[in-house]
Amino acid sequence: MKMKKFLAVLLTLVVFVVPMFANGVNEKTITILETSDIHGTIAPWDYASDKSYDGSLAQAATIIKQQRAIDPELLLLDCGDSLQDNMIQEFRFDEENPMIKAMNYLEYDAWELGNHEFNFEYNNLLRAINQANFPVLGGNIVKADGQPFVNEYIVRNIDGVSVAIFGIEAPHVTRWEASNPEHYNLMTFRTPMEQTERMVKELYGKYDVLICLAHYGEDGEYETAGMREIAQKYGDKVNAFLIGHAHSNLCEQLENGTWLIEPGSKCSNVGKVTITLQQLVAGGKWFVTATKGELLPIYKAKVPSDKDFMALMNYVYEEARAKANKVVGQVGADFLPSQWWNDLEGIPTAIVQDTAMMDLINKIQMEETGADTSLAALFTTQSNLKKGDFKKRDGVLIYKYDNTLMAVRVTGAQLKEIIELRAGTFFNDFTEGDYTISFNPKIRMYNYDMFAGVNYDIDISRPSGDRIVNITFNGEPLKADQELVLAMNNYRYGGLSGAGLISAKPEDLVYNTGVAIRDLIADYVEKSGT
């Protein structure tokens, strides 16, 4: 009889204990926040337009503090392209890099390097890395001695849960910085697919949660697999892929259960992933039972700036605005008329014909380098100069990035092939009966080049790759074996030389001083006065 009572009590205890575990005693939640492609936007201000901008680290700080109040142990990650654009590069020689100062204040847990971190002097990048109070990632970046440049991964223990985070940099830095190899110190870059495979193998058994922090878009570039393809292959092992580089707003759970999240650019959103884990046995292994991704809006929600953050960083806003508004010359007339649309309904003039703005950029490039011909792209169809003062920020409005000027020897045959690629492919096929023309949605405006020094027509009724007709140089038909000098920016040089369309030999490089094109534009206006 006593034995039956004992068994009854024991059974009651067992029934009582199991629900305790099921009701949350052994359940934990891990919160991870992601920013990406901040591009110098510390304060909610665009210094090129001299207007306020809804999206900034100051506003993200508000969300970060709100989320930390809910989960003090959350992980805060950044996915790179932080140290370039919106005047932040003007501060890179300061004793303390203001972007790193801001990230230190917000107590980031890790920073993945972006390709634009390599736009400037290698030593300045090292200084920024050394100032960071958090680990810097970029495991696919390999030094000459075979060692990783920065951390391949980190493992954080959050209340008994091991969270491993591995980082991936865009692999094409060597292509984009081909004109300035000293910027990346001749390091090599593994592909994202290769690095993911390495990390999945190396980290096996060392984590409860595995996160990939990758400065690379969902779609690959130059025939290299993008993060969507990688997530589809390794999503059963990686709980979330937090990505950047493409400036996309992306928050999607794939069929294999993993999340693919990209929070846009300039803190228009903060990415968030919440991971729930349970232990089946106290002290045993943790198992992920649920994962949820979301984008916390800043731009659409009009989130206010954090006052303490702005009090710390306001000096950057004041100095950057003063530098941007320095008058360096005069503009005699508007470069684009008030009605800047073409006769074709809804088609901007800048897409289908030369404009004064495009002519100015190409003219400066040709005069500076002595080139026979030049290629350049507008970053927006609305790029314009208004009559009146020309301020330093106007150079940024015209030329958004810190691309530097180069010139290289080419043949007539090479030039035609380049025009086919950079201009001809921008348009969709035109068929009989079409009312208007349309454009390839996969090609962004900054990849659509216009050329000076040569005249040509684009016949969109012909197949892509054979659309450039009536091409002439100095009024004569361009000959295939004709030798010319072509001016372009360093990014275009890296892409074309990497594709084998132009020579990468030093002896064929005519001009490469490392001067930013937008600075040359400002200098040109200042020297000419108008």
Residue pairs with C-beta under 8 A, 6 or more apart in sequence:
21 278
21 279
21 280
21 282
26 278
26 279
26 280
26 282
27 276
27 277
27 278
27 279
27 289
28 158
28 159
28 160
28 161
28 276
28 277
28 278
28 286
29 71
29 274
29 275
29 276
29 277
30 74
30 75
30 158
30 161
30 163
30 209
30 274
30 275
30 277
31 67
31 70
31 71
31 73
31 74
31 75
31 272
31 273
31 274
31 275
32 74
32 75
32 76
32 77
32 163
32 211
32 240
32 242
32 272
32 273
32 274
32 275
33 63
33 64
33 67
33 74
33 75
33 76
33 77
33 270
33 271
33 272
33 296
34 77
34 78
34 79
34 213
34 242
34 261
34 263
34 270
34 271
34 272
34 273
35 57
35 60
35 76
35 77
35 78
35 79
35 263
35 267
35 270
35 271
36 78
36 79
36 80
36 81
36 215
36 242
36 243
36 244
36 245
36 262
36 263
36 264
36 265
36 271
37 79
37 80
37 81
37 114
37 244
37 245
37 247
37 264
37 265
37 266
38 57
38 78
38 81
38 82
38 99
38 265
38 266
38 267
39 81
39 82
39 84
39 85
39 86
39 88
39 116
39 265
39 266
40 82
40 83
40 84
40 85
40 86
40 87
40 88
40 89
40 99
41 53
41 55
41 56
41 57
41 85
41 86
41 266
41 267
42 56
42 57
42 58
42 88
42 98
42 99
42 102
42 313
42 316
42 317
43 56
43 57
43 58
43 305
43 310
43 313
43 314
43 316
43 317
44 52
44 53
44 54
44 55
44 56
44 58
44 59
44 305
45 51
45 52
45 53
45 56
45 317
45 320
45 321
46 52
46 53
46 86
47 86
47 87
47 320
47 321
47 323
47 324
47 393
47 396
48 86
48 324
48 393
48 396
48 397
48 400
49 393
49 397
50 321
50 324
50 325
50 393
53 266
54 268
54 298
54 299
54 302
54 303
55 264
55 265
55 266
55 267
55 268
55 298
55 299
56 266
56 267
56 298
56 305
57 102
57 106
57 267
57 309
58 305
58 306
58 309
58 310
58 313
59 267
59 298
59 303
59 304
59 305
59 306
60 267
60 270
60 298
60 303
61 106
61 305
61 306
61 309
62 303
62 304
62 305
62 306
63 270
63 296
63 298
63 303
64 76
64 106
64 270
65 306
67 74
67 272
67 296
68 74
73 158
73 159
75 109
75 110
75 156
75 158
75 163
75 165
76 106
76 107
76 108
76 109
77 108
77 109
77 110
77 111
77 112
77 165
77 211
77 213
77 242
78 103
78 108
78 110
78 111
78 112
79 112
79 114
79 213
79 214
79 215
79 242
79 243
79 244
79 245
80 111
80 112
80 113
80 114
80 115
80 116
80 117
80 169
80 215
80 244
80 245
81 114
81 115
81 116
81 117
81 215
81 244
81 245
81 265
82 88
82 99
82 103
82 111
82 114
82 117
83 89
83 92
83 97
83 99
83 116
83 117
83 120
83 125
83 128
84 116
84 117
84 119
84 120
84 401
84 402
85 116
85 400
85 401
85 402
86 266
86 320
87 320
87 323
87 324
87 396
88 98
88 99
88 316
88 320
89 119
89 120
89 402
90 320
90 323
91 97
91 98
91 316
91 319
91 320
92 120
92 121
92 124
92 128
93 124
96 131
97 127
97 128
97 131
98 313
98 315
98 316
99 128
100 128
100 131
100 132
101 131
101 312
101 313
102 309
102 312
102 313
103 111
103 132
103 134
104 131
104 132
104 133
104 134
105 309
105 312
105 313
106 309
107 133
107 134
108 132
108 134
109 134
109 135
109 154
109 156
110 134
110 135
110 136
110 137
110 154
110 165
110 167
110 213
111 132
111 134
111 135
111 136
111 137
112 136
112 137
112 138
112 167
112 168
112 169
112 213
112 214
112 215
112 244
113 136
113 137
113 138
113 141
113 150
113 167
113 169
113 215
114 169
114 170
114 215
114 244
114 245
115 169
115 170
115 172
115 173
115 176
115 215
115 245
117 125
117 128
118 125
118 173
118 176
118 177
118 183
118 184
119 177
119 183
119 402
120 183
120 402
121 182
121 183
122 182
122 183
122 184
122 185
125 183
129 136
129 150
135 150
135 151
135 154
136 150
136 151
137 150
137 151
137 152
137 153
137 154
137 165
137 166
137 167
137 213
138 148
138 149
138 150
138 151
138 167
138 168
138 169
139 148
139 150
139 151
139 152
139 153
139 166
139 167
139 168
139 195
139 198
139 199
140 168
140 169
140 171
140 189
140 190
140 191
140 192
140 194
140 195
141 148
141 149
141 150
141 169
141 187
141 188
141 189
142 148
142 149
142 187
142 188
142 189
142 190
143 149
143 185
143 187
144 185
144 186
144 187
149 187
150 167
151 167
152 166
152 167
152 198
152 199
152 202
153 164
153 165
153 166
153 167
153 199
153 202
153 203
154 164
154 165
155 162
155 163
155 164
155 165
155 203
155 206
155 207
156 162
156 163
156 165
157 163
160 286
161 208
161 209
161 277
161 286
162 206
162 207
162 208
162 209
163 207
163 208
163 209
163 211
164 203
164 206
164 207
164 209
164 210
164 211
165 211
165 212
165 213
166 195
166 196
166 199
166 203
166 210
166 211
166 212
166 213
167 213
167 214
167 215
168 192
168 195
168 196
168 212
168 213
168 214
168 215
168 216
169 189
169 215
169 216
170 189
170 215
170 216
170 221
170 245
171 189
171 190
171 191
171 192
171 216
171 224
172 189
172 221
172 222
172 224
172 498
173 184
173 189
174 181
174 184
174 188
174 189
174 494
175 222
175 494
175 495
175 497
175 498
176 490
176 491
176 494
176 495
177 183
177 184
177 490
177 494
178 490
178 493
178 494
178 497
178 498
178 504
179 404
179 406
179 490
179 493
179 494
179 509
179 512
179 514
180 404
180 490
180 514
190 198
191 224
191 225
192 214
192 216
192 224
192 225
192 226
192 227
192 230
193 224
193 225
193 229
193 230
193 233
196 212
196 230
196 233
196 234
196 238
197 234
199 212
200 210
200 234
200 237
200 238
203 210
208 277
208 285
208 286
208 288
209 239
209 275
209 277
209 288
210 237
210 238
210 239
211 238
211 239
211 240
211 241
211 242
211 273
212 227
212 230
212 231
212 234
212 238
212 240
212 241
212 242
212 243
213 242
213 243
214 227
214 241
214 242
214 243
214 244
214 245
215 243
215 244
215 245
216 226
216 227
216 243
216 244
216 245
217 226
217 227
217 243
217 244
217 245
217 246
217 248
217 262
218 226
218 227
218 228
218 243
218 246
218 248
218 250
218 260
218 262
219 226
219 228
219 246
220 226
220 229
222 498
222 499
227 241
227 243
227 260
228 260
230 241
231 238
231 241
231 254
231 256
231 258
231 260
232 254
232 255
232 256
234 258
235 241
235 254
235 256
235 257
235 258
236 256
236 257
236 258
238 258
239 258
239 259
239 273
239 275
239 288
239 291
240 258
240 259
240 260
240 261
240 273
240 275
240 291
240 293
241 258
241 259
241 260
241 261
242 261
242 262
242 271
242 273
243 250
243 260
243 261
243 262
244 262
244 263
246 262
247 262
247 264
247 265
248 262
248 264
249 262
249 263
249 264
249 268
249 269
249 295
250 260
250 261
250 262
251 259
251 260
251 261
251 262
251 271
251 293
251 294
251 295
252 259
252 260
252 261
252 293
253 259
253 260
253 291
253 293
254 260
257 291
258 291
259 273
259 291
259 292
259 293
261 271
261 273
261 293
261 295
262 271
263 269
263 270
263 271
263 295
264 295
264 299
267 298
268 297
268 298
268 299
269 295
269 296
269 297
269 298
269 299
270 295
270 296
270 298
271 293
271 294
271 295
271 296
272 293
272 294
272 295
272 296
273 291
273 292
273 293
273 294
274 291
274 292
274 293
274 294
275 288
275 290
275 291
276 288
276 289
276 290
276 291
277 286
277 287
277 288
277 289
278 286
278 287
278 289
279 285
279 286
279 287
280 287
297 303
310 317
323 392
324 391
324 392
324 393
324 396
325 391
325 392
325 393
326 391
326 392
327 389
327 390
327 391
328 390
328 391
328 392
328 522
328 525
328 526
329 389
329 390
329 522
329 525
329 526
329 528
329 529
329 530
330 388
330 389
330 390
330 525
330 529
330 530
331 385
331 386
331 387
331 388
331 389
331 390
331 394
331 525
331 530
332 387
332 530
333 387
334 384
334 385
334 386
334 387
335 355
335 356
335 357
335 360
335 384
335 385
335 386
336 349
336 350
336 355
336 356
336 357
336 382
336 383
336 384
340 348
340 349
340 350
340 382
340 384
341 347
341 348
341 349
342 348
342 349
342 351
342 352
342 353
344 352
344 436
344 437
345 436
346 436
347 436
347 437
348 381
348 382
349 355
349 381
350 357
350 358
350 378
350 381
350 382
350 383
351 381
351 426
351 439
351 448
352 437
354 450
357 378
357 383
357 384
357 385
357 398
358 376
358 378
358 450
358 452
359 452
360 385
360 398
360 521
361 376
361 398
361 399
361 517
361 521
362 374
362 375
362 376
362 450
362 451
362 452
362 453
362 487
363 374
363 452
364 517
364 520
364 521
364 524
365 371
365 374
365 376
365 405
365 407
365 452
365 487
365 488
365 517
365 520
366 372
366 373
366 374
366 452
366 453
366 487
368 405
368 487
368 511
368 515
368 520
369 405
369 406
369 407
369 485
369 487
369 510
369 511
370 407
370 485
370 510
370 511
371 407
371 453
371 484
371 485
371 486
371 487
371 510
371 511
372 453
372 473
372 484
372 485
372 486
373 415
373 451
373 452
373 453
373 454
373 473
373 484
373 485
373 486
373 487
374 451
374 452
374 453
374 486
374 487
374 488
375 418
375 422
375 449
375 450
375 451
375 452
375 486
375 487
375 488
375 492
376 449
376 450
376 452
376 488
376 489
377 422
377 445
377 446
377 447
377 448
377 449
377 450
378 445
378 446
378 448
378 450
379 399
379 400
379 401
379 445
379 446
380 445
381 445
383 397
383 398
384 397
385 394
385 397
385 398
390 522
390 525
390 526
392 522
394 522
394 525
395 518
395 519
395 521
395 522
395 525
396 518
398 518
398 521
399 517
399 518
399 521
400 446
400 518
401 491
401 518
402 516
402 518
403 489
403 490
403 491
403 516
403 517
404 489
404 490
404 512
404 513
404 514
404 515
404 516
404 517
405 487
405 488
405 489
405 490
405 511
405 512
405 513
405 515
405 516
405 517
405 520
406 487
406 488
406 489
406 490
406 493
406 509
406 511
406 512
407 485
407 486
407 487
407 488
407 509
407 510
407 511
407 512
408 485
408 486
408 488
408 493
408 497
408 502
408 503
408 508
408 509
408 510
409 483
409 484
409 485
409 486
409 503
409 508
409 510
410 418
410 483
410 484
410 485
410 486
410 502
410 503
411 480
411 481
411 482
411 483
411 484
412 473
412 478
412 479
412 480
412 481
412 482
412 483
412 484
413 480
413 481
414 501
414 502
415 454
415 478
415 484
415 486
416 468
416 471
416 478
416 480
417 501
418 486
418 496
418 501
418 502
419 449
419 451
419 454
419 456
419 468
419 471
420 464
420 465
420 466
420 467
420 468
421 501
422 447
422 448
422 449
422 492
423 448
423 449
423 450
423 451
423 456
423 458
423 468
424 458
424 464
424 465
424 467
424 468
425 440
425 443
425 464
425 465
426 439
426 440
426 443
426 447
426 448
427 437
427 438
427 439
427 440
427 458
427 460
427 467
428 437
428 438
428 439
428 440
428 460
429 460
429 461
429 463
429 464
430 437
430 460
430 461
431 461
437 460
449 492
453 473
453 484
454 471
454 472
454 473
454 478
455 470
455 471
455 472
456 468
456 469
456 470
456 471
456 472
457 468
457 469
457 470
458 467
458 468
458 469
459 467
459 468
459 469
460 467
462 469
471 477
471 478
472 478
473 482
473 484
485 510
486 502
487 511
488 496
489 517
490 512
493 502
496 502
497 503
497 504
498 504
502 508
